[in-house]
Amino acid sequence: MGTAVTEMLFRITTETVDPETDRPAADRLIAGTPVFTTWNVEERDGLYCGTWRSTPGKWTIRYDEWEYCRILDGYSIITEDGGEALHVRAGDGFVLRPGFVGTWEVVETTTKEYVIRL
C-alpha cells in the first residue's frame, strides 16, 4: 500500500509496494518488446489504483472496465479503432470507458497513475 497518513488516507508511492512485471499477451503485441511494471497500491471492492510504467512498444487494448489515467512522464499514443489518435504526455489526464478497443503505443517510456473501477 502507499505511505499511510492515517488508516483512511495514504499517498500513492512506488517506494512501499513491490512491483509486478508483465508484457502484453502475444496475440495483442503489434511492435516492440514492451515491459509493464505496476505498483498497485489499492485493491478492494472492484477498485484498483497505483502507478504503471511501460517501455516502448505497441499493442492492442480492450477495456471492460473504467479507467482514469494521469501521465507522469513519457510519451504515448492511444488510438481508438476507427478514431483519431490521442497523444499523451506528462500532465495529461484521460478516461478509458468500458468497450474501448484500440491500440496503445509507448513512444518514450511512459509512467501513469491510474484508478480502475470494474
C-alpha positions in Angstrom: 0.0 0.0 0.0 1.1 3.6 -0.3 2.6 5.6 2.6 -0.1 5.8 5.3 -1.0 9.2 6.7 -4.0 7.7 8.5 -5.8 4.4 8.1 -8.2 6.1 5.7 -5.6 8.4 3.9 -2.4 7.5 2.1 0.0 8.6 -0.5 0.4 6.8 -3.8 4.1 5.9 -4.0 6.2 3.2 -5.6 8.6 3.1 -2.6 6.5 0.9 -0.3 4.9 -1.5 -2.8 6.6 -4.5 -4.5 6.3 -4.0 -8.3 4.8 -6.6 -10.6 6.1 -7.0 -14.2 4.3 -8.2 -17.2 4.1 -7.9 -21.0 1.3 -7.7 -23.5 -0.2 -11.0 -24.5 1.5 -12.4 -27.6 -1.8 -12.1 -29.6 -2.1 -8.4 -28.8 1.5 -7.4 -29.4 1.9 -5.3 -32.6 5.5 -3.9 -32.2 8.5 -3.8 -29.9 9.1 -5.7 -26.7 7.3 -3.6 -24.1 7.6 -4.4 -20.4 5.0 -3.3 -17.9 5.8 -2.5 -14.3 2.8 -2.0 -11.9 2.7 -0.8 -8.4 -0.8 -1.5 -7.3 -1.4 0.4 -4.0 -5.1 -0.2 -3.5 -7.2 -3.2 -4.5 -10.7 -3.6 -2.9 -14.3 -3.8 -3.9 -13.6 -3.6 -7.7 -11.4 -0.6 -7.3 -7.7 -0.5 -8.2 -5.2 2.3 -8.1 -1.5 2.8 -8.4 1.3 3.5 -10.8 2.1 1.8 -14.1 5.1 2.1 -16.3 5.8 0.7 -19.8 8.8 0.6 -22.0 8.4 1.4 -25.8 6.2 -0.8 -27.9 2.7 -1.1 -29.4 -0.2 -3.4 -28.5 -4.0 -3.8 -28.8 -6.1 -2.8 -25.8 -9.7 -3.8 -24.9 -11.4 -2.3 -21.9 -14.2 -4.0 -19.9 -13.6 -1.6 -17.0 -13.5 2.2 -16.5 -10.0 3.7 -16.1 -8.8 7.2 -15.2 -5.2 7.9 -16.0 -2.8 10.8 -15.4 0.5 10.7 -17.3 3.5 11.4 -15.1 6.2 11.2 -17.7 7.0 9.9 -21.2 5.0 10.0 -24.4 2.3 7.6 -25.7 -0.3 7.5 -28.5 -3.7 5.9 -27.8 -5.9 5.3 -30.8 -9.4 4.0 -30.8 -10.3 1.7 -33.6 -11.7 3.9 -36.4 -10.9 7.0 -34.4 -8.3 9.7 -34.0 -5.0 9.3 -32.1 -4.7 10.8 -28.6 -1.1 11.9 -27.9 -0.4 12.0 -24.2 2.5 13.4 -22.2 3.3 14.5 -18.6 0.3 16.2 -17.0 -2.3 14.8 -19.4 -5.3 13.0 -17.9 -7.9 10.9 -19.7 -10.6 8.3 -19.2 -10.9 5.0 -21.0 -14.5 3.6 -20.8 -15.8 0.1 -20.9 -16.0 -1.0 -24.6 -12.9 0.9 -25.7 -10.9 -1.0 -28.3 -7.8 0.3 -30.0 -4.0 0.5 -29.6 -1.6 1.9 -27.0 1.8 2.9 -28.4 4.5 3.8 -26.0 6.9 6.0 -27.9 9.0 7.0 -24.9 8.9 5.1 -21.6 5.6 6.2 -20.0 4.6 6.3 -16.4 1.0 6.9 -15.3 -1.1 6.9 -12.2 -4.4 5.1 -12.6 -7.7 4.4 -11.0 -9.7 1.4 -12.3 -13.3 0.6 -11.5 -14.7 -2.8 -12.5 
